[in-house]
Amino acid sequence: MTDHPGDRRSPGRPFDAVLCDVDNVIRHFDSAHLEALERAAGLAEGTTKKVAFSPEVDGPLMLGHITEQEWVAAVAEGLTGLVEDQETAWSLGTALLESPFHADETVVALLRRARTRVPLVLVSNATTGLEADLAAMGLTDLADDVVSSARVGLAKPDPRILQLAAARAGVRPERCLFVDDTEENVEAAAALGMRAVHYREPADLERELAPLFR
């Protein structure tokens, strides 16, 4: 963890560190191209994601056991029978992998402000490409540390990855604010005593961070 002036415990604060998810909180994907390919292939929109993010296909990628290209191959295999040929299946898997993304600047600004007061650790179920993706968004310096599932071999909602993130922040779990868009991850954090927030929109984060600046 990087030392900075905000890394000081205060008995008046509601929490002493922020643990934040990446995808669907900080980073958002544009699925327009994928959805166009699905329509052309006669698939319902979202079919590729349903196959790709099923536990048996997505799990090995998130734990760093397979590469992104091996994941695309697994997605293509899962689409077999749903589309006319393997070329179409591969095109859909590749389009998902290469979906463009952007950072939510409102969320980024809120997190940068929070980091002036407390440590910030990103906790993501992600591929080994996460660090490069953060760099592409200009967010290499956003957090004090990044805990990526593919790097540590643990994935949310496993409480061990949350405990690891708290340790990286130098704070006890019960003194962490945890922000995530997935309910089961939020429930896992709450079970550890964290102040857990089910994120839906930037206002949720802004509301929870407000006590830091009073």
Contacts in CASP RR format, 6 or more apart in sequence:
PFRMAT RR
TARGET T0000
AUTHOR 0000-0000-0000
METHOD contacts of the structure
MODEL  1
MTDHPGDRRSPGRPFDAVLCDVDNVIRHFDSAHLEALERAAGLAEGTTKK
VAFSPEVDGPLMLGHITEQEWVAAVAEGLTGLVEDQETAWSLGTALLESP
FHADETVVALLRRARTRVPLVLVSNATTGLEADLAAMGLTDLADDVVSSA
RVGLAKPDPRILQLAAARAGVRPERCLFVDDTEENVEAAAALGMRAVHYR
EPADLERELAPLFR
1 7 0 8 1.000
1 119 0 8 1.000
1 121 0 8 1.000
1 144 0 8 1.000
1 145 0 8 1.000
1 168 0 8 1.000
1 169 0 8 1.000
1 170 0 8 1.000
2 144 0 8 1.000
2 145 0 8 1.000
4 115 0 8 1.000
4 116 0 8 1.000
4 119 0 8 1.000
4 144 0 8 1.000
5 116 0 8 1.000
6 115 0 8 1.000
6 116 0 8 1.000
6 117 0 8 1.000
6 118 0 8 1.000
6 119 0 8 1.000
7 118 0 8 1.000
7 119 0 8 1.000
7 144 0 8 1.000
9 16 0 8 1.000
9 171 0 8 1.000
9 175 0 8 1.000
10 16 0 8 1.000
13 117 0 8 1.000
13 118 0 8 1.000
13 211 0 8 1.000
13 212 0 8 1.000
14 177 0 8 1.000
14 195 0 8 1.000
14 211 0 8 1.000
14 212 0 8 1.000
15 118 0 8 1.000
15 175 0 8 1.000
15 176 0 8 1.000
15 177 0 8 1.000
15 195 0 8 1.000
16 118 0 8 1.000
16 119 0 8 1.000
16 169 0 8 1.000
16 171 0 8 1.000
16 175 0 8 1.000
16 176 0 8 1.000
17 118 0 8 1.000
17 119 0 8 1.000
17 120 0 8 1.000
17 121 0 8 1.000
17 166 0 8 1.000
17 169 0 8 1.000
17 170 0 8 1.000
17 171 0 8 1.000
17 175 0 8 1.000
17 176 0 8 1.000
17 177 0 8 1.000
18 111 0 8 1.000
18 114 0 8 1.000
18 115 0 8 1.000
18 118 0 8 1.000
18 119 0 8 1.000
18 120 0 8 1.000
18 121 0 8 1.000
18 176 0 8 1.000
18 177 0 8 1.000
18 179 0 8 1.000
18 209 0 8 1.000
19 121 0 8 1.000
19 122 0 8 1.000
19 123 0 8 1.000
19 162 0 8 1.000
19 165 0 8 1.000
19 166 0 8 1.000
19 169 0 8 1.000
19 176 0 8 1.000
19 177 0 8 1.000
19 178 0 8 1.000
19 179 0 8 1.000
19 189 0 8 1.000
19 194 0 8 1.000
20 26 0 8 1.000
20 111 0 8 1.000
20 120 0 8 1.000
20 121 0 8 1.000
20 122 0 8 1.000
20 123 0 8 1.000
20 143 0 8 1.000
20 178 0 8 1.000
20 179 0 8 1.000
20 180 0 8 1.000
21 122 0 8 1.000
21 123 0 8 1.000
21 124 0 8 1.000
21 156 0 8 1.000
21 179 0 8 1.000
21 180 0 8 1.000
21 181 0 8 1.000
21 182 0 8 1.000
21 185 0 8 1.000
21 199 0 8 1.000
22 122 0 8 1.000
22 123 0 8 1.000
22 124 0 8 1.000
22 126 0 8 1.000
22 130 0 8 1.000
22 134 0 8 1.000
23 29 0 8 1.000
23 124 0 8 1.000
23 125 0 8 1.000
23 126 0 8 1.000
23 181 0 8 1.000
24 181 0 8 1.000
24 199 0 8 1.000
25 104 0 8 1.000
25 107 0 8 1.000
25 179 0 8 1.000
25 180 0 8 1.000
25 181 0 8 1.000
25 199 0 8 1.000
25 205 0 8 1.000
26 103 0 8 1.000
26 104 0 8 1.000
26 107 0 8 1.000
26 108 0 8 1.000
26 111 0 8 1.000
26 122 0 8 1.000
26 139 0 8 1.000
26 142 0 8 1.000
27 101 0 8 1.000
27 102 0 8 1.000
27 103 0 8 1.000
27 104 0 8 1.000
27 133 0 8 1.000
27 137 0 8 1.000
28 101 0 8 1.000
28 102 0 8 1.000
28 103 0 8 1.000
28 104 0 8 1.000
29 99 0 8 1.000
29 100 0 8 1.000
29 101 0 8 1.000
30 99 0 8 1.000
30 100 0 8 1.000
30 101 0 8 1.000
30 102 0 8 1.000
31 46 0 8 1.000
31 49 0 8 1.000
31 96 0 8 1.000
31 99 0 8 1.000
33 95 0 8 1.000
33 99 0 8 1.000
33 100 0 8 1.000
34 48 0 8 1.000
34 49 0 8 1.000
34 92 0 8 1.000
34 95 0 8 1.000
34 96 0 8 1.000
34 99 0 8 1.000
35 45 0 8 1.000
35 46 0 8 1.000
37 88 0 8 1.000
37 91 0 8 1.000
37 92 0 8 1.000
37 95 0 8 1.000
38 44 0 8 1.000
38 45 0 8 1.000
38 46 0 8 1.000
38 47 0 8 1.000
38 48 0 8 1.000
38 92 0 8 1.000
39 45 0 8 1.000
41 83 0 8 1.000
41 84 0 8 1.000
41 88 0 8 1.000
41 92 0 8 1.000
42 83 0 8 1.000
43 82 0 8 1.000
43 83 0 8 1.000
43 92 0 8 1.000
47 79 0 8 1.000
47 82 0 8 1.000
48 75 0 8 1.000
48 79 0 8 1.000
48 92 0 8 1.000
48 93 0 8 1.000
48 95 0 8 1.000
48 96 0 8 1.000
49 96 0 8 1.000
51 57 0 8 1.000
51 75 0 8 1.000
51 78 0 8 1.000
51 79 0 8 1.000
52 58 0 8 1.000
52 71 0 8 1.000
52 75 0 8 1.000
52 93 0 8 1.000
52 96 0 8 1.000
57 71 0 8 1.000
57 74 0 8 1.000
57 75 0 8 1.000
57 78 0 8 1.000
58 71 0 8 1.000
59 65 0 8 1.000
59 155 0 8 1.000
60 66 0 8 1.000
60 70 0 8 1.000
60 71 0 8 1.000
60 74 0 8 1.000
61 68 0 8 1.000
61 70 0 8 1.000
61 71 0 8 1.000
61 127 0 8 1.000
61 150 0 8 1.000
62 125 0 8 1.000
62 126 0 8 1.000
62 127 0 8 1.000
62 149 0 8 1.000
62 150 0 8 1.000
62 155 0 8 1.000
63 149 0 8 1.000
63 150 0 8 1.000
63 153 0 8 1.000
63 154 0 8 1.000
63 155 0 8 1.000
64 127 0 8 1.000
64 128 0 8 1.000
64 149 0 8 1.000
64 150 0 8 1.000
64 151 0 8 1.000
64 153 0 8 1.000
66 74 0 8 1.000
67 128 0 8 1.000
68 97 0 8 1.000
68 127 0 8 1.000
68 128 0 8 1.000
68 129 0 8 1.000
71 97 0 8 1.000
71 127 0 8 1.000
72 90 0 8 1.000
72 93 0 8 1.000
72 94 0 8 1.000
72 96 0 8 1.000
72 97 0 8 1.000
73 90 0 8 1.000
75 89 0 8 1.000
75 92 0 8 1.000
75 93 0 8 1.000
75 96 0 8 1.000
76 86 0 8 1.000
76 89 0 8 1.000
76 90 0 8 1.000
76 92 0 8 1.000
76 93 0 8 1.000
77 89 0 8 1.000
78 89 0 8 1.000
79 88 0 8 1.000
79 89 0 8 1.000
79 92 0 8 1.000
79 93 0 8 1.000
80 86 0 8 1.000
80 89 0 8 1.000
82 89 0 8 1.000
83 89 0 8 1.000
83 92 0 8 1.000
101 133 0 8 1.000
101 137 0 8 1.000
102 137 0 8 1.000
103 137 0 8 1.000
103 138 0 8 1.000
103 139 0 8 1.000
104 202 0 8 1.000
106 202 0 8 1.000
107 202 0 8 1.000
107 205 0 8 1.000
108 139 0 8 1.000
108 142 0 8 1.000
110 202 0 8 1.000
110 205 0 8 1.000
110 206 0 8 1.000
110 209 0 8 1.000
111 120 0 8 1.000
111 142 0 8 1.000
111 143 0 8 1.000
111 205 0 8 1.000
112 142 0 8 1.000
113 209 0 8 1.000
113 213 0 8 1.000
114 120 0 8 1.000
114 209 0 8 1.000
114 212 0 8 1.000
115 142 0 8 1.000
115 143 0 8 1.000
115 144 0 8 1.000
117 212 0 8 1.000
117 213 0 8 1.000
118 212 0 8 1.000
119 144 0 8 1.000
119 145 0 8 1.000
119 169 0 8 1.000
119 170 0 8 1.000
119 171 0 8 1.000
120 142 0 8 1.000
120 143 0 8 1.000
120 144 0 8 1.000
120 169 0 8 1.000
121 143 0 8 1.000
121 144 0 8 1.000
121 145 0 8 1.000
121 146 0 8 1.000
121 147 0 8 1.000
121 165 0 8 1.000
121 166 0 8 1.000
121 168 0 8 1.000
121 169 0 8 1.000
122 134 0 8 1.000
122 142 0 8 1.000
122 143 0 8 1.000
122 145 0 8 1.000
122 146 0 8 1.000
122 147 0 8 1.000
123 147 0 8 1.000
123 156 0 8 1.000
123 161 0 8 1.000
123 162 0 8 1.000
123 165 0 8 1.000
123 178 0 8 1.000
123 180 0 8 1.000
124 130 0 8 1.000
124 146 0 8 1.000
124 147 0 8 1.000
124 148 0 8 1.000
124 149 0 8 1.000
125 149 0 8 1.000
125 155 0 8 1.000
125 156 0 8 1.000
126 148 0 8 1.000
126 149 0 8 1.000
126 150 0 8 1.000
127 150 0 8 1.000
128 148 0 8 1.000
128 150 0 8 1.000
128 151 0 8 1.000
129 150 0 8 1.000
130 146 0 8 1.000
130 148 0 8 1.000
130 150 0 8 1.000
131 140 0 8 1.000
131 146 0 8 1.000
131 148 0 8 1.000
134 140 0 8 1.000
134 142 0 8 1.000
134 146 0 8 1.000
144 168 0 8 1.000
144 169 0 8 1.000
145 165 0 8 1.000
145 168 0 8 1.000
145 169 0 8 1.000
147 161 0 8 1.000
147 164 0 8 1.000
147 165 0 8 1.000
147 168 0 8 1.000
149 155 0 8 1.000
149 156 0 8 1.000
149 161 0 8 1.000
152 161 0 8 1.000
152 164 0 8 1.000
154 160 0 8 1.000
154 161 0 8 1.000
154 164 0 8 1.000
155 161 0 8 1.000
156 162 0 8 1.000
156 180 0 8 1.000
156 182 0 8 1.000
156 184 0 8 1.000
156 185 0 8 1.000
156 188 0 8 1.000
157 182 0 8 1.000
157 184 0 8 1.000
157 185 0 8 1.000
157 187 0 8 1.000
157 188 0 8 1.000
158 188 0 8 1.000
159 188 0 8 1.000
159 191 0 8 1.000
159 192 0 8 1.000
162 173 0 8 1.000
162 178 0 8 1.000
162 188 0 8 1.000
162 189 0 8 1.000
162 192 0 8 1.000
162 194 0 8 1.000
163 173 0 8 1.000
163 192 0 8 1.000
165 176 0 8 1.000
166 172 0 8 1.000
166 173 0 8 1.000
166 175 0 8 1.000
166 176 0 8 1.000
166 192 0 8 1.000
166 194 0 8 1.000
169 176 0 8 1.000
173 192 0 8 1.000
173 193 0 8 1.000
173 194 0 8 1.000
174 192 0 8 1.000
174 193 0 8 1.000
174 194 0 8 1.000
176 189 0 8 1.000
176 194 0 8 1.000
176 195 0 8 1.000
177 194 0 8 1.000
177 195 0 8 1.000
177 197 0 8 1.000
177 208 0 8 1.000
177 209 0 8 1.000
178 186 0 8 1.000
178 189 0 8 1.000
178 194 0 8 1.000
178 195 0 8 1.000
178 196 0 8 1.000
178 197 0 8 1.000
179 197 0 8 1.000
179 199 0 8 1.000
179 204 0 8 1.000
179 205 0 8 1.000
179 208 0 8 1.000
180 186 0 8 1.000
180 189 0 8 1.000
180 196 0 8 1.000
180 197 0 8 1.000
180 198 0 8 1.000
180 199 0 8 1.000
181 198 0 8 1.000
181 199 0 8 1.000
181 200 0 8 1.000
183 198 0 8 1.000
186 196 0 8 1.000
186 197 0 8 1.000
186 198 0 8 1.000
187 196 0 8 1.000
189 196 0 8 1.000
190 196 0 8 1.000
195 208 0 8 1.000
197 204 0 8 1.000
197 205 0 8 1.000
197 208 0 8 1.000
198 204 0 8 1.000
199 205 0 8 1.000
END
